[in-house]
Amino acid sequence: MTGSREKPGMQKSGGMSERIRPHMLIRIIEDSKIPLEEEESKLQKIKGKVEHDEQLSREDEFLLTRLVERAHEWQKGLKSSSDTEPEDTMSG
């Protein structure tokens, strides 16, 4: 019985988040300032699709997810290096 209750809720939230989610993921990626190489052109194509409300392919979604994971790792690295830099790395 609980399984049948979850499905409609998931579909409803899934429909809403599908429009908002790619925008959020792109913003996270851009705000993180991670270095993009070959992904830059792919990200721009995805961004164009999102702006025109076009359906993203699974490959597009996978790339966005991967870049967001990299962005989070990048931010963790920046935070940990800024936490340790001044006092911890100076000698004397």
C-alpha positions as CSV (number, residue, x, y, z in Angstrom):
1,M,0.0,0.0,0.0
2,T,2.8,2.4,0.8
3,G,4.4,1.6,-2.6
4,S,1.3,2.9,-4.5
5,R,1.3,6.1,-2.4
6,E,5.0,6.9,-3.2
7,K,4.6,6.6,-7.0
8,P,2.3,9.6,-7.6
9,G,4.4,11.7,-5.3
10,M,7.6,10.8,-7.1
11,Q,6.1,11.5,-10.5
12,K,4.8,14.9,-9.3
13,S,8.1,16.0,-7.8
14,G,10.0,14.5,-10.7
15,G,8.1,16.6,-13.2
16,M,8.8,19.8,-11.2
17,S,12.5,19.0,-10.6
18,E,13.2,18.0,-14.2
19,R,12.7,21.6,-15.3
20,I,14.5,23.2,-12.3
21,R,17.3,20.6,-11.7
22,P,19.4,21.1,-14.8
23,H,19.4,24.9,-14.2
24,M,20.6,24.2,-10.6
25,L,23.3,21.8,-11.7
26,I,24.6,24.2,-14.3
27,R,24.7,27.0,-11.8
28,I,26.7,24.7,-9.3
29,I,29.2,23.9,-12.0
30,E,29.6,27.5,-13.1
31,D,29.8,28.9,-9.6
32,S,32.5,26.3,-8.6
33,K,34.9,27.6,-11.3
34,I,36.2,24.1,-11.9
35,P,38.6,23.9,-14.8
36,L,36.7,22.5,-17.8
37,E,38.5,21.2,-20.8
38,E,36.7,19.1,-23.4
39,E,33.5,19.3,-21.3
40,E,33.2,23.1,-21.9
41,S,31.7,22.8,-25.3
42,K,29.4,19.9,-24.2
43,L,28.3,22.0,-21.2
44,Q,27.5,24.9,-23.5
45,K,25.3,22.7,-25.7
46,I,23.5,21.3,-22.6
47,K,23.0,24.9,-21.3
48,G,21.4,25.8,-24.7
49,K,19.1,22.8,-24.5
50,V,18.1,23.8,-20.9
51,E,17.4,27.4,-21.9
52,H,15.1,26.2,-24.7
53,D,13.4,23.7,-22.5
54,E,14.6,20.8,-24.7
55,Q,14.8,17.3,-23.3
56,L,18.3,16.3,-22.2
57,S,19.7,13.0,-23.2
58,R,21.0,10.5,-20.7
59,E,24.5,11.3,-21.7
60,D,23.8,15.0,-21.0
61,E,22.4,14.2,-17.6
62,F,25.3,12.0,-16.8
63,L,27.8,14.7,-17.8
64,L,26.0,17.3,-15.6
65,T,26.0,14.9,-12.7
66,R,29.7,14.1,-13.1
67,L,30.6,17.7,-13.4
68,V,28.6,18.6,-10.2
69,E,30.5,15.8,-8.4
70,R,33.7,17.3,-9.6
71,A,32.6,20.8,-8.6
72,H,31.9,19.5,-5.0
73,E,35.3,17.8,-4.8
74,W,36.9,21.0,-6.2
75,Q,35.2,23.1,-3.5
76,K,36.3,20.7,-0.8
77,G,39.8,20.9,-2.1
78,L,39.7,24.7,-2.2
79,K,38.3,24.9,1.3
80,S,40.8,22.5,2.8
81,S,43.7,24.2,1.2
82,S,42.5,27.6,2.4
83,D,42.1,26.2,5.9
84,T,45.7,24.9,6.0
85,E,47.6,27.5,3.9
86,P,48.6,30.5,6.0
87,E,49.6,29.2,9.4
88,D,50.1,25.5,8.7
89,T,52.4,25.7,5.7
90,M,54.6,28.6,6.8
91,S,57.8,27.5,8.6
92,G,59.3,29.7,11.2
